């Protein structure tokens, strides 16, 4: 009992020491479907908005300036919607954004963001995502140049990912981009793919596809020489819908948060080249009543193209017990 009391005191003390105070204020800024918000080293908020726009906001008064609007932004076409599930529309939008790690230094004042465009024609549209680099002039507070650095980024009818992170990893700046599995899960849309083998989520672990991956690029959009496979942008694979990235600069750890299906939302620690299991494994390697999960883990065959390839468990997984209800709002998913 004394040991338990001591532990409780130590934990309470640690929490007290690390607590912070916050002042809540509300800005009058009007936004249109904001997706990404970052606090920049210039002491301004940077936000992506619908229509391929990047905005800059003064946090002291809420004044907003749209600093860039992509002229080639494309919001998809009904011609691309699912022939089997009328409610499934092609993935589009303005998603992740990141500032260069050396944003305030001369020659690296770059803004990166992700948005949808038409890689096809008006008659035969083909929505994809594009990664664009903007050059910022801090003297005039305007974008003076824009460059497309990664094109033909995949999309689908669901689970688009879209998070972008720019960090220095081992001293070298990189861009990390998440792409979801692009497919509606069988649980929520069993008839949305005919045949079901066409569902893109079947290929989340495939090193030759973009979907279901976290990708790593050089800051100019090229592929780093030390990626898991030469010439391939993927960094990790087997993800369902990764929509959060955070880098611990002290430990040089990348955290990923990922939406599960009707169970097993996850926090992952990303290890280069490794496989996080979707859609054959949900959450921990605990065989939580999904048919074939334990067998898949026990008989996993490493990919010979990836050094030391292995299945990796999440650091933490929510709601590890399958739901019996057919009503989605009853499912135990926290959507981190």
C-alpha positions as CSV (number, residue, x, y, z in Angstrom):
1,X,0.0,0.0,0.0
2,X,2.9,2.4,0.8
3,X,4.5,1.7,-2.5
4,X,1.2,2.3,-4.3
5,X,0.8,5.6,-2.4
6,X,4.3,6.6,-3.3
7,X,3.7,5.8,-7.0
8,X,0.5,7.9,-6.9
9,X,2.3,10.8,-5.3
10,X,5.1,10.6,-7.9
11,X,2.6,10.5,-10.8
12,X,0.6,13.3,-9.4
13,X,3.7,15.4,-8.9
14,X,4.9,14.7,-12.5
15,X,1.6,15.7,-13.9
16,X,1.5,18.9,-11.8
17,X,5.0,19.9,-12.9
18,X,4.2,19.4,-16.6
19,X,0.8,21.2,-16.5
20,X,0.4,24.3,-18.6
21,X,-1.9,27.3,-18.5
22,X,-3.8,28.5,-21.5
23,X,-5.7,31.6,-22.5
24,X,-8.7,30.9,-24.8
25,X,-9.6,33.5,-27.4
26,X,-11.8,33.4,-30.4
27,X,-10.9,34.9,-33.7
28,X,-13.5,36.4,-36.0
29,X,-11.8,34.8,-39.1
30,X,-14.2,33.3,-41.7
31,X,-12.8,30.0,-43.1
32,X,-14.1,27.7,-45.9
33,X,-13.6,24.0,-45.0
34,X,-10.2,24.4,-43.3
35,X,-8.2,21.2,-43.3
36,X,-4.7,22.0,-42.1
37,X,-3.7,24.6,-39.6
38,X,-0.1,25.3,-38.5
39,X,1.6,28.0,-36.4
40,X,4.5,29.3,-38.4
41,X,7.9,30.6,-37.2
42,X,6.6,34.0,-38.5
43,X,4.1,34.0,-35.7
44,X,1.2,33.6,-38.1
45,X,-1.3,30.8,-38.6
46,X,-1.2,29.0,-42.0
47,X,-4.3,27.3,-43.2
48,X,-5.5,25.3,-46.2
49,X,-9.0,26.0,-47.4
50,X,-11.4,24.6,-50.0
51,X,-10.7,25.4,-53.7
52,X,-6.9,24.9,-53.5
53,X,-6.3,27.9,-51.3
54,X,-3.6,28.7,-48.7
55,X,-4.3,31.4,-46.2
56,X,-2.2,33.3,-43.6
57,X,-3.9,34.6,-40.5
58,X,-2.7,37.1,-37.9
59,X,-3.5,35.4,-34.6
60,X,-3.6,38.8,-32.8
61,X,-6.7,40.0,-34.6
62,X,-7.8,37.3,-37.0
63,X,-7.0,39.2,-40.2
64,X,-6.8,36.7,-43.0
65,X,-5.0,36.9,-46.4
66,X,-5.4,34.3,-49.1
67,X,-1.8,34.1,-50.3
68,X,-2.4,31.5,-53.0
69,X,-5.2,29.8,-55.0
70,X,-4.4,27.0,-57.3
71,X,-5.7,27.8,-60.8
72,X,-5.8,24.0,-61.6
73,X,-7.8,23.0,-58.6
74,X,-10.4,20.4,-59.5
75,X,-13.3,19.2,-57.3
76,X,-13.9,15.9,-59.1
77,X,-16.6,15.0,-61.6
78,X,-19.8,12.9,-61.3
79,X,-18.3,10.9,-64.2
80,X,-15.8,9.4,-61.7
81,X,-18.2,8.4,-59.0
82,X,-18.8,4.8,-58.1
83,X,-21.1,2.8,-60.4
84,X,-22.0,0.5,-57.6
85,X,-22.4,2.9,-54.6
86,X,-24.1,6.1,-55.7
87,X,-23.1,7.8,-52.4
88,X,-19.4,7.3,-53.1
89,X,-17.8,10.3,-54.8
90,X,-14.2,10.5,-56.0
91,X,-11.8,11.9,-53.4
92,X,-10.9,15.6,-53.8
93,X,-10.1,18.7,-51.8
94,X,-7.4,20.8,-50.3
95,X,-5.5,18.8,-47.6
96,X,-2.2,18.9,-45.9
97,X,0.3,21.7,-45.8
98,X,3.8,22.1,-44.3
99,X,6.4,24.9,-44.0
100,X,10.0,24.1,-44.8
101,X,12.0,23.4,-41.6
102,X,14.2,26.4,-42.4
103,X,11.3,28.6,-43.5
104,X,12.8,31.8,-42.1
105,X,16.1,31.4,-43.8
106,X,17.0,32.8,-47.2
107,X,16.5,30.3,-50.1
108,X,14.2,27.9,-48.1
109,X,11.1,30.0,-47.5
110,X,8.9,27.3,-49.0
111,X,5.3,26.3,-48.4
112,X,4.1,22.9,-49.5
113,X,0.5,21.8,-49.8
114,X,-1.7,19.1,-51.3
115,X,-4.8,19.5,-53.5
116,X,-6.8,17.8,-56.2
117,X,-6.5,18.4,-59.9
118,X,-7.6,16.8,-63.1
119,X,-5.0,14.6,-64.6
120,X,-7.3,13.6,-67.5
121,X,-9.5,15.6,-69.8
122,X,-12.9,17.3,-69.6
123,X,-14.6,14.4,-71.3
124,X,-12.6,11.8,-69.4
125,X,-11.7,13.3,-66.0
126,X,-9.2,11.6,-63.7
127,X,-8.9,13.3,-60.3
128,X,-5.5,13.0,-58.6
129,X,-3.7,14.9,-55.9
130,X,-0.7,17.2,-56.5
131,X,2.0,18.4,-54.2
132,X,2.9,22.0,-54.9
133,X,5.8,24.1,-53.5
134,X,5.2,27.9,-53.1
135,X,8.1,30.4,-52.6
136,X,7.4,33.0,-50.0
137,X,8.8,36.5,-50.0
138,X,8.8,37.7,-46.4
139,X,9.6,41.3,-47.4
140,X,6.4,41.7,-49.5
141,X,4.4,39.0,-47.7
142,X,3.4,37.3,-51.0
143,X,4.0,34.1,-53.0
144,X,6.4,34.9,-55.8
145,X,6.6,31.4,-57.4
146,X,4.9,28.1,-57.5
147,X,6.2,24.7,-58.6
148,X,4.5,21.3,-59.0
149,X,6.9,18.8,-57.4
150,X,4.9,15.6,-57.1
151,X,2.0,14.8,-59.5
152,X,-0.4,11.8,-60.0
153,X,-0.9,11.1,-56.3
154,X,-3.6,8.5,-56.0
155,X,-7.2,9.0,-54.8
156,X,-10.3,6.8,-54.5
157,X,-13.8,6.7,-53.0
158,X,-12.7,6.8,-49.3
159,X,-9.7,7.1,-46.9
160,X,-7.5,9.6,-48.6
161,X,-5.0,10.4,-45.8
162,X,-3.6,13.7,-46.9
163,X,-1.4,14.7,-44.0
164,X,1.9,16.5,-44.8
165,X,4.8,17.0,-42.5
166,X,8.2,18.7,-43.1
167,X,10.9,17.8,-40.6
168,X,14.6,17.4,-40.3
169,X,15.3,13.7,-39.8
170,X,18.9,13.0,-38.7
171,X,19.7,16.6,-39.8
172,X,18.3,16.2,-43.3
173,X,15.0,17.9,-44.3
174,X,12.3,15.6,-45.7
175,X,8.6,15.8,-46.7
176,X,6.3,13.0,-45.3
177,X,2.9,12.4,-47.0
178,X,0.2,10.1,-45.9
179,X,-2.1,8.3,-48.4
180,X,-5.0,6.2,-47.2
181,X,-6.0,2.9,-48.6
182,X,-8.4,4.7,-51.0
183,X,-11.1,2.1,-50.6
184,X,-14.4,1.7,-48.7
185,X,-14.1,-1.1,-46.1
186,X,-16.1,-4.3,-46.7
187,X,-17.9,-3.8,-43.3
188,X,-19.3,-0.4,-44.3
189,X,-19.6,-1.0,-48.1
190,X,-19.6,-4.7,-49.0
191,X,-21.1,-4.2,-52.4
192,X,-19.2,-1.1,-53.4
193,X,-16.7,-3.0,-55.5
194,X,-17.6,-5.7,-58.0
195,X,-15.6,-7.8,-57.7
196,X,-14.4,-7.0,-54.1
197,X,-10.8,-7.9,-55.3
198,X,-10.8,-4.5,-57.1
199,X,-11.1,-2.7,-53.8
200,X,-7.9,-0.6,-53.5
201,X,-7.5,-1.5,-49.8
202,X,-6.3,-4.9,-50.9
203,X,-3.1,-3.3,-52.0
204,X,-2.2,-1.2,-48.9
205,X,0.8,-3.5,-48.2
206,X,1.9,-3.7,-51.9
207,X,5.1,-1.8,-52.3
208,X,4.2,-1.0,-56.0
209,X,1.1,1.1,-55.1
210,X,0.8,4.5,-53.5
211,X,-2.2,3.9,-51.4
212,X,-2.1,2.7,-47.8
213,X,1.4,4.3,-47.3
214,X,3.4,7.0,-45.6
215,X,5.7,8.4,-48.3
216,X,9.0,10.3,-47.9
217,X,10.3,12.8,-50.4
218,X,13.2,15.2,-50.6
219,X,12.2,18.8,-50.3
220,X,12.2,19.1,-54.2
221,X,9.9,16.2,-54.6
222,X,12.5,13.6,-55.6
223,X,12.9,10.3,-53.8
224,X,15.6,10.0,-51.2
225,X,18.4,7.6,-52.0
226,X,18.0,5.8,-48.7
227,X,14.3,5.1,-48.9
228,X,13.4,1.4,-48.2
229,X,13.4,0.6,-52.0
230,X,15.5,2.6,-54.4
231,X,13.3,4.9,-56.5
232,X,10.2,4.2,-54.5
233,X,8.7,7.0,-52.4
234,X,7.1,4.8,-49.7
235,X,8.5,4.9,-46.2
236,X,6.0,2.6,-44.4
237,X,3.0,0.6,-45.6
238,X,-0.1,-1.3,-44.5
239,X,-2.0,1.8,-43.3
240,X,-5.8,2.3,-43.5
241,X,-6.3,6.0,-43.1
242,X,-3.3,7.8,-41.6
243,X,-4.3,11.4,-40.9
244,X,-1.9,12.5,-38.3
245,X,1.9,12.8,-38.2
246,X,4.2,14.2,-35.5
247,X,7.9,14.2,-35.1
248,X,9.7,13.9,-31.7
249,X,12.9,15.9,-32.4
250,X,14.5,14.7,-29.2
251,X,14.1,11.0,-29.8
252,X,13.8,11.3,-33.6
253,X,10.6,9.3,-33.6
254,X,7.7,9.7,-36.1
255,X,4.3,9.1,-34.6
256,X,1.3,8.3,-36.9
257,X,-2.3,8.3,-35.9
258,X,-4.6,6.2,-38.0
259,X,-8.4,5.6,-38.2
260,X,-9.3,1.9,-37.8
261,X,-12.4,0.3,-39.2
262,X,-15.1,-0.4,-36.6
263,X,-12.3,-1.1,-34.1
264,X,-8.7,-0.4,-33.6
265,X,-7.9,3.3,-34.1
266,X,-4.1,3.4,-33.7
267,X,-1.0,5.3,-32.6
268,X,2.0,4.0,-34.5
269,X,5.7,4.6,-34.2
270,X,6.9,4.5,-37.8
271,X,9.9,2.4,-38.7
272,X,11.4,2.7,-42.1
273,X,10.1,0.1,-44.6
274,X,7.9,-1.7,-42.1
275,X,4.4,-3.2,-42.6
276,X,1.6,-2.0,-40.3
277,X,-0.7,-4.8,-41.4
278,X,-3.9,-3.3,-42.8
279,X,-6.1,-4.8,-44.0
280,X,-5.1,-8.3,-42.7
281,X,-4.3,-7.0,-39.2
282,X,-6.3,-4.6,-37.1
283,X,-4.5,-3.0,-34.1
284,X,-2.5,-5.3,-31.8
285,X,-1.5,-8.8,-32.9
286,X,-4.1,-10.3,-30.6
287,X,-6.4,-12.1,-32.9
288,X,-9.4,-10.1,-31.7
289,X,-12.0,-12.2,-33.4
290,X,-11.3,-11.1,-37.0
291,X,-11.0,-14.3,-39.0
292,X,-7.5,-15.2,-40.2
293,X,-5.7,-12.4,-38.3
294,X,-3.6,-14.6,-36.0
295,X,-2.9,-16.9,-38.8
296,X,-1.7,-14.1,-41.0
297,X,0.6,-12.8,-38.3
298,X,2.0,-16.2,-37.5
299,X,2.7,-17.0,-41.2
300,X,3.8,-13.6,-42.4
301,X,6.3,-13.7,-45.3
302,X,8.7,-10.7,-45.3
303,X,9.0,-8.8,-48.6
304,X,12.4,-9.7,-50.0
305,X,12.7,-6.1,-51.4
306,X,12.6,-4.5,-47.9
307,X,15.5,-5.0,-45.5
308,X,14.4,-6.7,-42.3
309,X,10.8,-6.5,-43.3
310,X,8.3,-7.3,-40.4
311,X,4.8,-6.6,-39.2
312,X,4.7,-3.9,-36.6
313,X,2.2,-3.6,-33.8
314,X,0.8,-0.2,-32.9
315,X,2.1,1.6,-29.8
316,X,-1.5,1.9,-28.7
317,X,-4.9,0.8,-30.1
318,X,-8.4,1.8,-29.0
319,X,-11.4,-0.4,-28.9
320,X,-9.9,-3.7,-29.6
321,X,-13.1,-5.7,-29.2
322,X,-15.2,-6.1,-32.4
323,X,-18.6,-4.5,-32.4
324,X,-21.7,-6.5,-33.0
325,X,-23.9,-3.6,-34.0
326,X,-24.6,-2.8,-37.6
327,X,-25.0,0.9,-36.8
328,X,-21.8,2.8,-37.4
329,X,-22.6,5.4,-34.6
330,X,-22.5,2.5,-32.1
331,X,-19.0,1.5,-33.0
332,X,-16.2,2.1,-30.6
333,X,-13.9,4.3,-32.7
334,X,-12.5,7.6,-31.3
335,X,-11.1,8.9,-34.7
336,X,-7.9,10.3,-33.2
